[in-house]
């Protein structure tokens, strides 16, 4: 009896987990963006970040068009997990910024270190899940596209 009930409730827990994860990621990156806001071409907000996270998942789903829905959903969990890891790794920087303002070069350096680690984790889990490695390249391309749109041009 419990197994059937758990099976029925599993999708609701997955949706709740996804919403909670996206919220944590969005709030963390919006807090980070306040440090580098003068160098951004747009006013960064939690909703902008939510749009970028959802956009990442939808973009990657296009790449996975021939894959089954369960594989796409599992990959979405991977993307949220990797993004969540990145958010958590930024928390020490954000905490430090409360007590001693962090310079933009320090913040950007930490951010790129976190992104590099995120890429390694993404690469490893894509292999573990036996998904095509092209997902790693498109993950990077999507991020580079976002950087091109978000960062203020120096010219």
QUIHUZI-V119816 format. One record per pair of residues at least 24 apart in sequence whose C-alpha atoms are under 10 Angstrom apart, sorted by the first residue. I is the first residue (numbers start at 1). J is the second residue. D is the distance in Angstrom with one decimal. If there is no record, write none. Layout:
# QUIHUZI-V119816
i = (I;I)
j = (J;J)
d = (D;D)
This chain:
# QUIHUZI-V119816
i = (14;14;17;17;18;18;18;18;19;19;21;21;21;21;21;21;22;22;22;22;22;22;22;22;22;22;23;23;23;23;24;24;24;24;24;25;25;25;25;25;25;25;25;25;25;25;26;26;26;26;26;26;26;27;28;28;28;28;28;28;28;28;29;29;29;29;29;31;31;31;32;32;32;32;32;32;32;32;32;33;35;35;35;35;35;35;35;35;36;36;36;36;36;36;36;37;37;37;37;38;38;38;39;39;39;39;39;39;40;40;40;40;40;40;41;41;41;41;41;41;41;42;42;42;42;43;44;52;52;52;53;53;53;54;55;56;56;56;56;56;56;57;59;59;59;60;60;60;60;60;60;61;63;63;63;63;64;64;64;64;67;71;71;71;72;74;75;75;75;75;75;78;78;78;78;78;79;79;79;79;79;81;81;81;82;82;82;82;82;82;82;82;83;83;83;84;85;85;85;85;85;86;86;86;86;86;86;86;86;87;87;87;88;89;89;89;89;89;90;115;115)
j = (73;77;77;80;76;77;80;81;50;80;77;80;81;83;84;87;46;49;50;51;53;54;80;81;83;84;47;49;50;84;50;83;84;87;88;49;50;53;80;81;83;84;85;86;87;88;50;51;52;53;83;84;87;87;84;86;87;88;89;90;91;94;86;87;90;91;94;90;91;94;87;90;91;93;94;97;107;108;111;107;94;97;101;102;103;104;107;108;102;103;104;105;107;108;151;104;150;151;152;104;151;152;104;150;151;152;153;154;147;149;150;151;152;153;147;148;149;150;151;152;153;149;150;151;152;150;150;142;143;146;79;80;83;80;142;80;138;139;142;143;146;139;138;139;142;134;135;136;138;139;142;135;132;134;135;138;131;132;134;135;131;129;130;131;131;129;125;126;129;131;135;121;122;125;126;129;118;122;125;126;139;118;121;122;115;117;118;119;120;121;122;125;115;118;122;118;114;115;117;118;121;111;113;114;115;116;117;118;119;111;114;115;114;113;114;115;117;118;114;140;143)
d = (9.9;9.0;9.4;9.7;9.0;7.7;7.4;9.4;9.7;9.9;9.7;6.7;8.0;8.7;6.5;9.8;9.7;8.7;6.5;9.7;7.2;8.4;7.2;9.8;8.6;7.9;9.4;9.1;7.4;9.8;9.9;9.7;7.4;7.5;8.8;7.9;8.2;8.5;8.5;9.8;6.7;5.7;8.9;8.2;5.5;8.2;5.7;9.1;9.0;8.1;9.7;9.5;8.5;8.9;9.3;9.4;5.8;8.0;9.9;7.5;7.4;8.3;9.3;6.8;8.3;9.7;9.7;9.7;9.6;7.3;9.4;7.8;9.0;8.5;6.7;9.4;8.0;9.5;8.9;9.5;8.9;8.4;8.5;7.5;7.8;6.6;7.4;9.3;9.8;8.6;5.8;9.0;7.7;8.0;9.5;9.4;9.9;9.2;9.6;9.5;9.4;8.3;9.0;8.7;6.1;5.4;8.4;8.9;9.2;8.9;5.5;4.5;4.9;8.6;9.9;9.5;7.4;5.3;5.3;4.3;7.6;8.4;6.1;7.9;8.0;9.0;8.6;9.5;9.3;8.1;8.7;8.0;8.4;9.5;9.0;9.7;9.4;7.6;6.9;8.4;9.9;9.4;8.4;8.8;7.9;9.9;6.9;9.6;7.2;7.3;8.9;9.5;9.6;8.3;7.2;7.9;9.1;8.7;9.6;8.2;9.3;8.9;10.0;8.5;9.9;8.7;9.3;8.1;8.3;8.5;9.6;9.6;7.6;7.5;8.2;9.4;9.8;7.6;9.8;9.8;9.1;9.7;9.7;9.2;9.6;9.4;6.0;8.4;9.7;7.0;6.5;9.3;9.1;7.4;9.5;9.6;8.8;9.9;9.3;7.3;9.3;8.6;9.7;5.9;6.9;9.7;8.1;6.3;9.9;9.8;8.7;10.0;9.7;9.7;6.7;9.7;9.6;9.7;7.4;9.7;9.7)
